[in-house]
Amino acid sequence: MGMTIGIFNQEQQVIDAIEMLRSAGAHKEDLRVIVKSESDAPLLSSNSDVPVEGVAGVREARERVAREDEGSWTGDEGVLPVAGVAAAPQMTGTAGYPGSGPLVPVVGLFDWDGGEAPDSERVLSDMGLPDGAADRVAEELVGGKYVLVAEERPDGQTERILRQAGAIDTLH
């Protein structure tokens, strides 16, 4: 089955949608909430019915891994650790192989202070969102919206339930 993504203006709308979907037979593991930061969603974060994923937390974890990996790459590996380092643009050869340019740490996957979020789509894709929806979800999160991801119901009613709970838009 596919997934339906609901975009909401308010936390309470997401909570209502969760309750409606659960009443209609959705399981806890079929639902998850994605927010800009868990601290921006205190009602959702304190609700144990559905996992809440703060993208800022994912960003911080990736930056921490990048810092830890920074000194551990020897150049002998056949694959360049994507989350840790990247080859400089003026290189010749293939990144991570002999002949490539110097390695530099990758940091700042998101810019939540109003600028573009160049890698947020990839991070959201890594979190399981379809590539086509990741860009839109990133924009909505930067704008302070709340996102509920739900497995599509066999009867196809997930979108109707999300909209009934107050979703301003749905994506598939």
N, C-alpha and C positions, 0 to 999 in steps of 0.2 A: 504494500500500500504506500501511497505518497504521503506528503505532509501538507498541511495548510498553516499558513503563518498569519496571525492576526496582529494588527498594529493598533495600539490603544493610546489615548491621551492621559488616562488616569489609572492609578494602581487598583482602585476599587473595581473598575471595569474588568481588569484582568482577573481579579479574585472572583467576580461574578461569572466570568466565562469559564473559569476552572470548575466552579461549583456546578454550572449547567452541564458542562461536558462530563463531569464525574457522575452526575445524576442520570445522564443519558448512556452511561456504561463505559466511559473512557477509564482506563487504568492510569494510576500515578505515573508509571513509566512511559506512557504515551504522550505525556505533556512536559513541557519545560518552558521556563521564562528566561528571556535574555534582556538585560538592562544595561545601560551605560556603566553604572556603578551600583553595587549592592547598597552602598550608603545612600544613594538617591531613591531607594525603594524600600523603606523600612517595613511597610506592611507586608510586602511580598517576601522580603528576606526573613521575616519572623514566621511566615507561613510554611509549615513543614509538609504541606500537601503536594507541592511540586518543587523540583529543583530550580533554583534561581542562579543564573550564570551572569556575573558582572563582567563585561568585556574589559573594563579597566583592570580587573584582577587577572584576566588572561594575558593582557598586555604586560602587566608587572611580572608575571611568571615567566613569560618569554624573554623579557629583558634580563631577568635574573639568570635564566639558563644561558642566555647569550654572554653575560659577564663571566659565568662559571666556565663556559666552553672556550672563551677567548684565549686562554693560555694553554688549553689542552690539545689543540689541533697541531699535529706535527708536520703535516704536508705529505705524509706517506699514504694517507688514506685515499681511496679511489673516489670518494664522494665528499664534496664540501658540505659541512653541516650548515644547512640553510638558516636555521634559527640563530646560529652563532656568529658567522662571519660571511663576508661577501668579497669578491675580488674587485679591485679598483677598476674604474672604467677604461683607463688607458692601457690595458693589458694586451698582450698577444697570446694566443693559445686559448685553452679552455679552462674556465675557473676551476681551481682545485688540482690541476695537473701541472707538471713542470712547464715553465714558460709563461705561467699566468702572472698577473701583476701582484702587488702587495695585498695582503689580506687586511680588511678593516672590520671592526665590530658593527653589527647591525643593531641599531637602537631606535626608539621612537616609532613604533609601528602605528601609533595613533597620535593624533593631535586633537584632543578634546576641547581645546581652548578656542575653537571657532575656525581653525584652518582645515585644509583638506586632510583626509584620512587615507593616505595612499595605499596602505596595506591592510586596512580593516576588512575589505572584501575577502581577501585570502584567509584572514584569521576566522571570519565568520563561516567561510566555506569549510575550513578545518573543523569548525564546531558542528558541522553537519548540515548547514543551510545550502540549498541549491545555489549554484554559481549565479544564476540569473536573479535571484532574490537577495543575495548578499550585499550588493551595492545599495539597493533601496533600503534594506534594513540598517546598514551603516549610517545612511543619511538620517533616517528616522531616530536612531539612537542618539546621534549628535544633537538632534533637535529636542531631546528630552522625552521621546515616546517610549512606550513599553511594548515588548514583543512577546507573544505567546505562540509557541510552536506546538502543533498538535498533529498526531497521526490521523490521517483521513479515516473517517468512520466508514464501515462497509455500506451504510445506507447513503453516503455522500452528503450528510447533513452538517458536517463540521463548519463549513463556511457560514451557513445560516445561523448556527448557534453563536459563532463568534460575533457576527454582525448584530444579532439580537442582544448580546451582552454589551455592545457599544463600540466594536471595532470600527475604526475610521476607514480601514482598508484591509483586504486580505490578499495574500500572495500564494501561489502554488509552486 
